[in-house]
Amino acid sequence: MSSSTVRARKILSDNFSAVLLVLLILACLGAVVSYQTHIDPGTETERIEESSWSSTAEYSHQALVRTETTVFSRGTVLQDRTAYLRSVAPILNGTFQYSYQATDGGELTAEIDQTLVLRAAGDDGEVEFWRDEIDLGSETVEQVAPSEQVRVPFSVNVTEMSLRIEAIEEQLGGSAGNTEILVETTMTLSGQRNGLSVAETENYQVGINNQNTVYRVEGDTAVTDSGQQFRDETVPATYGPLRTAVAPLLLGLSLVGLLGLAVGRTQHLFEVSDREREWLAYRSDANEFSEWLSTGTIPETALSRTTITVETLADLVDIAIDSNRRVVRDDSRDLCAVLLEETVYTFEPPDPPETDEPLQLVTTAIGGGDGASDESEPGVGGDEDAAGGEKSEGGADEGKPAEEAKTDGGD
């Protein structure tokens, strides 16, 4: 039996109640969590998407070539270009477009007002020095269904607007900030979408950047928007894989542990004998005071002094510390000793648990062999002589020499 097994048995024996209580608590916890997870998980409220919608608003633009040139033919339509030449296509024709999608349908009315804005503003666009607005018209489109597109056109003569800006700046005595040409669109929606009432107003704009001979359209990228409608629904509660797997595992391991404790207690598997406890105490002391122990051979003459036997290795180490000596461990004699001038303090280490039973069996066998020879086979003297000689050398036959022990055995 290994030392680790003996220590484990001692721990279980000394802390049996505590281990039992811990396993009971873990088993109860595993049972409760397993029941709540797999048998009666309860309910939880979950938000479920009932419907959704999305919308897209954007500008498209084009310009008609009005002057015949080598590179442009009169009447050519230039579509969605990054830049247009003012000399050949001075008028920008644009269209505001809006459409929407709704999972549960809808019907909207779109009121669209468009305004041409000329203004001078600071670099950040927040400070406005002057502003001139020109109405580009309005339009109302009714019964707009999902996927249906609303289109409202506008037209801006960039050359005329540039001249108008110059005239305003001349009236003001000079320019201030950056001049801008903007088309602002205000759209008001009303009606129903996904069964819900809609009443909202959105603002969009596109800029025309006039750069002398050319002008560019800026901010014409699509603007999208979306929304969802949710409803609360009571559904069975769900748990993660960790709780789902760990709770039954905890319950199973706890029950196995409780079964093991019950079997071990019934079969006395956790009981630790006094000799095993004595050996564990000795090993603990040996590990704790290892720096005070030295391995060596104790001479026979040293043992002729006054000998005092102590009960534990710890007591022997205390004597060594007090007398400024070391503990000598003689493995051949199976003895630990502190050697003083006139006194020897000794301690006999206990046998390890794994050798207790074999030693007892060997001793019994030797004793039984001698008795059988004396009573049944008196003529066999050689075996008795060997046994008697060994016993005398071990000092167990009251100190008789080997020759006397042999003679007694022959008689």
Protein Blocks (a to p, Z undefined) as FASTA:
>chain_A
ZZklmmmmmmmmmmmmmmmmmmmmmmmmmmmmmmmmmmmnopadddddfbdcdddddddd
ddddfbdcfklcghiacehifbdcfklmmbccdddddddddfkgpadddddddddddddd
dfkomacfbdcdddebdcddehiaehiacdddddddfklmmmmmmmmmmmnopaehjadd
ddddddddeddeehiacddddddddddddehjaccdehiaccdddddddddddddddddf
klmmmmmmmmmmmmmmmmmmmmmmmnopmbccfklmmmmmmmmmmmmmmmmpccddddfk
lmmmccdddfbfklmmmmmmmnopacdddfklopacdddfkbccdddddddfklmmmmmm
mmmmmmmmmmmmmmmmmmlmklmmmmmmmmmmnopngoiafklmmmmmmZZ
